[in-house]
Amino acid sequence: MQTDSDDFSNALSGAEALSGVMADLEARSQRFGAALTGALRSATTGGKGLEDVLKGLGNRLTDIALAAGLKPLETALGNAVGSLAGSVTPFADGGVVRAPTYFPMDGGAGLMGEAGAEAILPLQRGPDGALGVATGSDGNGRTPQIVFNVTATDAASFRKSEGQISAMLARSVARGRRGL
């Protein structure tokens, strides 16, 4: 539900935008007037022929029109570059992407977060050269690893093994705390 305050803010934003457009139009009309005045002055005092003056005036008007026509494109590109640069979020330590987000890949682009939140996990190479998820070390330079191999024929049999996996994980964590 919009309030009177929202309506006022929207009207104020519209008025500010209109004021900016009018200021731009005024500046362009002043440049046009200056170009016309300069062309006529050079025709009368500079001894140039009418054809040269009109060519110069036409070129100047073309430049003004082209600048005006390309202004929206320039603004759009500037906003796009600014929004890309302004929205860079580093994930060196991992993180969560909660909204659909494109990212560069070899040969194209990828999409993550399109079906809900997704995790970003930093990778690092272990002593054996294998690439895996980076974890904390135990203070001696060793990275503790707990591996569970679960063989399940379907989702129901996997759900049945969740209790066993939880118990094994609890025992492993307890051993790690005791330094075993």
Residue pairs with C-beta under 8 A, 6 or more apart in sequence:
24 71
28 64
28 68
31 64
32 61
32 64
35 57
35 60
35 61
35 64
36 57
38 60
39 53
39 54
39 56
39 57
39 60
40 53
42 48
42 53
42 56
43 49
43 50
43 53
48 56
89 95
91 120
91 122
92 122
93 122
94 119
94 120
94 121
94 122
95 119
95 120
96 117
96 118
96 119
96 120
97 112
97 113
97 117
97 118
97 119
97 120
98 113
98 116
98 117
99 113
100 111
100 112
100 113
100 114
101 111
101 112
101 113
102 109
102 110
102 111
103 109
103 110
103 111
103 112
104 110
112 118
121 133
121 134
122 133
122 134
123 131
123 132
123 133
123 134
124 131
124 132
124 134
125 131
125 132
126 132
126 143
135 143
135 144
135 145
136 143
137 143
137 144
138 144
138 176
144 176
146 169
146 172
148 165
148 168
148 169
150 158
150 161
150 165
152 158
152 161
